[in-house]
């Protein structure tokens, strides 16, 4: 009871968005999945497991719901005996699956390996934001118009000079409206990958463990470029959603962005051929 009360107090202090999702978690009985031909996949870890049910509830209130919604966890005990908010979501259709620790790559890699030939797109999502009602619907609408492209809400425009990728801090937030190899999707607001890119990711295997073990965005973009799929933003590539309070304090941003981890992993991931293809989409001479 004490833990339940603490959770309600935390939700109330966090604001109306979190409180709404907390109410849904306590009282909603409807399914979290639907008929939209897409799979949504995310992961969580550590203390975030105590709040990830709010994220799932935000997805479940969307105007469309995916045919599958999968939460990947490396903690066998949590999967076997989940806390009640997650257990309730499982009863409503959430798939909670055990995976080995692939770091941030476990939000997508176990799924792409589980399907021999992909037929529907995959949307990968983070566990630290509350997605809006049209979040999935807008991704699918963009996908219908451009079925071979990667669709992203949030992105940066990569910067190159003298045949090399410049530091991440020098990239431009947002993206041009057309598809481009130079558009770098960041997964925090959600990214849709079409079936053929999912097949390419499965075929690429676990190479990320050598070059980008803690930078899934880097590996996903590199494989997308090698496959030849353009990346198209929804709107201007700057869409953000309300964060789950406190969750980002435990995220990879501090290591990858502020600590330079992205730059080190970028340097070991992209080949000369990758960079040449990205350069083709750079403005200017």
N, C-alpha and C positions, 0 to 999 in steps of 0.2 A: 504493500500500500504506500509506503514511504517513497519508493522509487516511482510509482505512478504519479503521486502528487508532485514530486520533483520535476517529472517530465512535463506536466501541465503548467507548472510555474515557469519553466524554461520556455515553453512555447508561447505563453502569454507575454512574457517579457520580450521575446524575439520579434513580435509584431503580428499583424493580422494574417499575413500569408502563412506563416508557420502555424499559428493557432488554428487556421482553417484546416490545414493538412493534419494536424493533431486530432481535430474533431472527426475528420474522415477516418483516420486510423482507428479511432475508438468506436465509431458508430456505423460506418459504411459496410454494406454487405454485398454490394454488386461486384461484378468481375473487374479485374484490372486489365484484362485483355479483351480484344474485340475481333473484328474481321478485316482490318486493314492489312494488306499483303506486305508486311514488313516485320522484322524482328528488332527489338530494342534490347541492348545488352549493356550492362554496367557492372562495376565491381566496387567493393568497399573493404575497409580494413580498420583494425584498431578501434579507437573511440568513435569513428564515424559510423560503425555498425549500429550504434545507439540512436542515430538520427537518419539513417538511410531510408527508413520507412516513410519519412516525410517526403523525400524525393519521389519515391514510387507513387505515393498518393497524389502528388502534383501531376505526375504523368497520367494517372488513372482518371483524373477529372478532365482530361483533354477532350476536344471535340471528336477526335478519332482515337482508337486504341489499337495497339499492334496485335497481331495474331500470336506472338510470343513475347514475353517480357522475362529476361533472364538476369539474375544477380549471381555473379561468380564470387566465391569466397574460398580462401585457402585454409580457413579454420574448420577442421572436421567436426569439432565439438559444436560449433554454432550451427553448422548445416544439419547435424543430427538432432540438436535440441535448441532450436532458435528461440530468441526472446519472443514474447507473445505478440508484439506488433508485427514482427516478420512472420510468425506462424500464422497469424490471421491473414496476411497477404498471400501466403502460400495456399491457404484454403480458397482464396479468391482468384487464383490462377498464376501467381508469381512462381517462376521456376527458380529455385535456389540450388545452385550446383557447386560441387566441390571441384577445385582445380589446384594444381601445383602453383607455387608462387612464381609467376612470370612478371612480378612487379606491375606497373601500369598496363602492360600488354595483356594482362589476364581479363581485361574488359572486353576483348575481342578475339584473342588468339584461340582459346579453347573452343569458341563457337565456329570459327572458320575451319578448324580442323575436324569438326564433327559432321560436316556435310561434304559429300563427295563432289557434288556439282551444284553450286548455288543457283537458286531460282528466284529468290526474293532479296531485296536489299537489306542491309543491316544499318541500324542507327546506333552509334556508340554514344554514351552519355556519361557525365560525371556524377558523383554522388554528393556534390556540395552546392547545388543550386536547385531552386524550385521552378520548374519549367512552366511556361504559360499554356493557356488553353489551346491555342492554335499551333503550338510548337511542332508537333508531329505532322499535323495537317499541312502546314506550310512547307515542310521538308518534302513531303510526298507530292505536293503540287509542283514544286520545282523539279523533282525527279521525273514526273510524268512528262514534262516538257523537254527534259534533257536526260534521258535514261542511261546514257553511258558515262555521265560525269559524276564526280564527287560533289555533294552539296553541303555547304557549311554555313553556319550562322555567324561564326566569329573567325576572323582571319587576319594575317599580316601579309604585307607585300614584301617579298624577299628582296634584299639589296645585294648586288654583286659589283665587283670592280676588279679589273685586271685578271679575269678568269677565275676569281675566287668568291666565295660567299662571305659577305661582311658579317661582323658580330650581330647577334640577334637584337641587341639594343639599338642598332641602327636601322632596323626594318621599320616600315611604315604601318601603323595600325589601320585596319580596314582593307578593302579590296575593290578593284574595278569591277563593274557589273558583269563583264563577259568572263567566260571560262579561261583559265590561264594556268600554266605550270608554275608560274611565279607566285601564285596565291597559296599561302601556307595555312591550312586549317588548324585551328586550335580547338581541342575537343570539349572545352568547358561548357559551351552552349549547345553542343550536339553536332554530329557530322554523319551524313548518310553516305554509305559506300554501296555502289551498284554490284550486282552479282558477279560480273566478270573481274572486278577488282578484288572481291573476296576470294575468288579462285586464285588470283595472282598472289594474294597474301598467303593462302594455304601452301602454294607451291614454293614460295620464298622460305618457308620453314622458320627456324629459330635463329636466323642470322642476327636478329636484333640483340641477342644475348652478348654478342661480341662487340657491336658498334654503338648500340643505343639502348642499353638495358633499362634505363630510367627515363627515356624520352620516346614514348609511343608516338607522339605527334610527328617526330622526325622520321621514324621508320615508316609510318603509314604514308607520309608524303613522298618519301623516296621511292617506295614501291609503286605508288600511284603514278609518279613521273615516269618510271621505267616501263610501266604498262602502257602509258600514253593517254591516260585519262585526264582531261582538264578538270580544274577545280573551280566551281562556281559558287559565289556567295548568295545567300538570301539577303536581299536588300544591299546594304553597304558593307557587310562583313564586320559590323560593330555591335551586333545584338548581344546583350547580356541579360541575365536573369537574376532575381533576388538570391543572394547567397544564403546558405544554411549558416546560421550564426556559429562562429568559432571553427567551422570545418576547414576553412582555407588556411588557418594558422598551422594546420598539420599537413598541408599539401606539398606538392613538388615545386611550387612556384619559387620558394626560397632557394632551393638547390639548383634548379634548372635555369631560372631567369636571373635572379639576383646573384646567385653564386657562380654563374658562368657555365653551369653544367650543360646547357643546350649547345653552346659553342663547341665544347669538346666533343660531344656526340655527333654534332653536325659534321665536324671535320673528319670523323672516322666512318661516316655513313655514305655521304654522297660521292659518287665517282665523277671522273672528268666528263663522262658522257651525260650523267645526270645534270651537271652544272651547265653544259653546253645547251641542253634542251631548255633548262630554266632561263638561260640568258636570251634565248630566242624570244621570250615573252617580256623581256625588260624594255621599258621605254627608253628612247634616246638612242645615240649612236652605239 
